[in-house]
Amino acid sequence: MSGSVVEVGDIRDWQGQSVVDAEGSKIGSLEGVYFDTSSDQPVFASVKRGLPAKLVFVPLVGAKVSPNQVRVTTDKKTAKDAPSIDTDGELTSELEPTLYSHYGLPYERGASGERRLGRR
């Protein structure tokens, strides 16, 4: 298997672990996992970074989980510039299209207009 799907049971075990880019540069710490509501697949991770702390979102497509970190395919600068929320905030329905667009990913709402992402 090419590793395009991250096993949910595995990635949840790594909450608080380092999230690094393809070169190994630390982006932040894994805070949460967001799933596509239509396929139930993990799509984005929220990553705690910076001072004051914010949550940025990074795509999980192609991510690899190892004993000490989660390695994502996006680079640190792109992640740093990604849409963010306060650590006690929530990803709003209005922010979803912006998040997908930031990473060049196609976005469409569900058949009945429902949101695309859900957090677990």
C-alpha beads as a LAMMPS data file, in Angstrom:
LAMMPS data file: protein, C-alpha beads

120 atoms
119 bonds

1 atom types
1 bond types

-500.0 500.0 xlo xhi
-500.0 500.0 ylo yhi
-500.0 500.0 zlo zhi

Masses

1 110.0

Atoms # bond

1 1 1 0.000 0.000 0.000
2 1 1 1.316 3.451 -0.862
3 1 1 0.541 4.987 2.536
4 1 1 -2.059 7.485 1.346
5 1 1 -4.451 6.577 4.167
6 1 1 -3.395 6.994 7.785
7 1 1 -4.860 4.426 10.154
8 1 1 -7.079 6.341 12.555
9 1 1 -6.374 4.147 15.555
10 1 1 -2.668 4.746 15.099
11 1 1 -2.623 8.506 14.607
12 1 1 -4.858 9.198 17.601
13 1 1 -2.279 7.440 19.778
14 1 1 0.220 10.127 18.778
15 1 1 -1.691 13.131 20.142
16 1 1 0.920 15.484 21.602
17 1 1 3.729 13.997 19.492
18 1 1 5.851 16.130 17.169
19 1 1 4.578 16.829 13.666
20 1 1 7.447 17.320 11.218
21 1 1 7.639 18.197 7.546
22 1 1 9.181 16.050 4.817
23 1 1 12.650 17.404 5.690
24 1 1 12.231 16.644 9.405
25 1 1 11.684 20.253 10.564
26 1 1 9.247 20.432 13.472
27 1 1 5.948 22.130 12.683
28 1 1 4.401 21.651 16.148
29 1 1 2.551 19.087 18.270
30 1 1 -0.374 16.979 17.090
31 1 1 -3.572 18.225 18.701
32 1 1 -6.451 16.632 16.789
33 1 1 -7.572 14.762 13.682
34 1 1 -10.275 15.946 11.271
35 1 1 -12.188 13.465 9.129
36 1 1 -13.982 13.755 5.823
37 1 1 -17.643 13.400 6.806
38 1 1 -18.504 11.534 3.605
39 1 1 -15.689 8.954 3.577
40 1 1 -14.781 8.862 7.304
41 1 1 -11.099 9.109 6.312
42 1 1 -8.647 11.334 8.241
43 1 1 -7.877 14.378 6.093
44 1 1 -6.279 17.067 8.275
45 1 1 -4.464 17.275 11.592
46 1 1 -4.568 20.301 13.835
47 1 1 -1.081 21.154 15.061
48 1 1 -0.286 23.351 18.050
49 1 1 2.526 25.771 17.253
50 1 1 4.030 29.127 18.189
51 1 1 3.671 31.597 21.048
52 1 1 0.997 32.499 21.696
53 1 1 -0.070 29.014 20.709
54 1 1 -2.319 28.620 17.674
55 1 1 -3.647 25.579 15.892
56 1 1 -2.694 25.280 12.221
57 1 1 -4.012 22.587 9.920
58 1 1 -1.899 20.229 7.825
59 1 1 -3.121 17.595 5.357
60 1 1 -2.654 13.960 6.370
61 1 1 -2.507 12.526 2.839
62 1 1 0.766 10.647 2.629
63 1 1 1.582 11.172 6.337
64 1 1 3.768 8.594 8.070
65 1 1 3.553 7.737 11.753
66 1 1 6.780 6.664 13.493
67 1 1 7.607 6.039 17.157
68 1 1 8.445 9.686 17.914
69 1 1 6.654 11.771 15.331
70 1 1 4.116 12.202 12.564
71 1 1 5.781 13.172 9.267
72 1 1 3.545 15.082 6.844
73 1 1 4.235 15.839 3.201
74 1 1 3.722 19.606 3.425
75 1 1 6.664 21.880 4.214
76 1 1 7.002 23.900 7.419
77 1 1 6.516 27.309 5.753
78 1 1 3.303 26.260 4.005
79 1 1 2.017 24.848 7.305
80 1 1 3.038 28.001 9.192
81 1 1 1.056 30.135 6.714
82 1 1 -2.003 27.840 6.829
83 1 1 -5.330 28.987 8.240
84 1 1 -5.256 28.832 12.037
85 1 1 -7.566 29.033 15.022
86 1 1 -7.086 29.722 18.731
87 1 1 -6.245 26.638 20.815
88 1 1 -9.728 26.786 22.350
89 1 1 -11.404 27.646 19.037
90 1 1 -13.059 25.455 16.467
91 1 1 -12.746 25.037 12.733
92 1 1 -15.774 26.828 11.329
93 1 1 -17.725 25.821 8.273
94 1 1 -16.682 29.113 6.629
95 1 1 -12.960 28.346 7.095
96 1 1 -13.095 24.894 5.487
97 1 1 -12.911 26.066 1.822
98 1 1 -9.980 28.387 2.676
99 1 1 -8.121 25.511 4.313
100 1 1 -8.519 23.233 1.295
101 1 1 -7.575 26.068 -1.073
102 1 1 -4.385 26.846 0.910
103 1 1 -3.115 23.352 0.137
104 1 1 -4.454 23.253 -3.434
105 1 1 -7.004 20.566 -2.579
106 1 1 -10.464 20.402 -4.168
107 1 1 -13.343 21.322 -1.854
108 1 1 -17.042 20.677 -2.089
109 1 1 -19.739 20.478 0.523
110 1 1 -21.801 17.340 1.043
111 1 1 -24.831 16.629 -1.169
112 1 1 -27.121 18.466 1.241
113 1 1 -24.700 21.312 1.853
114 1 1 -23.276 19.779 5.031
115 1 1 -19.734 20.537 6.104
116 1 1 -16.884 18.436 4.867
117 1 1 -14.806 18.027 8.027
118 1 1 -15.596 16.640 11.471
119 1 1 -13.285 16.344 14.455
120 1 1 -12.950 13.340 16.695

Bonds

1 1 1 2
2 1 2 3
3 1 3 4
4 1 4 5
5 1 5 6
6 1 6 7
7 1 7 8
8 1 8 9
9 1 9 10
10 1 10 11
11 1 11 12
12 1 12 13
13 1 13 14
14 1 14 15
15 1 15 16
16 1 16 17
17 1 17 18
18 1 18 19
19 1 19 20
20 1 20 21
21 1 21 22
22 1 22 23
23 1 23 24
24 1 24 25
25 1 25 26
26 1 26 27
27 1 27 28
28 1 28 29
29 1 29 30
30 1 30 31
31 1 31 32
32 1 32 33
33 1 33 34
34 1 34 35
35 1 35 36
36 1 36 37
37 1 37 38
38 1 38 39
39 1 39 40
40 1 40 41
41 1 41 42
42 1 42 43
43 1 43 44
44 1 44 45
45 1 45 46
46 1 46 47
47 1 47 48
48 1 48 49
49 1 49 50
50 1 50 51
51 1 51 52
52 1 52 53
53 1 53 54
54 1 54 55
55 1 55 56
56 1 56 57
57 1 57 58
58 1 58 59
59 1 59 60
60 1 60 61
61 1 61 62
62 1 62 63
63 1 63 64
64 1 64 65
65 1 65 66
66 1 66 67
67 1 67 68
68 1 68 69
69 1 69 70
70 1 70 71
71 1 71 72
72 1 72 73
73 1 73 74
74 1 74 75
75 1 75 76
76 1 76 77
77 1 77 78
78 1 78 79
79 1 79 80
80 1 80 81
81 1 81 82
82 1 82 83
83 1 83 84
84 1 84 85
85 1 85 86
86 1 86 87
87 1 87 88
88 1 88 89
89 1 89 90
90 1 90 91
91 1 91 92
92 1 92 93
93 1 93 94
94 1 94 95
95 1 95 96
96 1 96 97
97 1 97 98
98 1 98 99
99 1 99 100
100 1 100 101
101 1 101 102
102 1 102 103
103 1 103 104
104 1 104 105
105 1 105 106
106 1 106 107
107 1 107 108
108 1 108 109
109 1 109 110
110 1 110 111
111 1 111 112
112 1 112 113
113 1 113 114
114 1 114 115
115 1 115 116
116 1 116 117
117 1 117 118
118 1 118 119
119 1 119 120
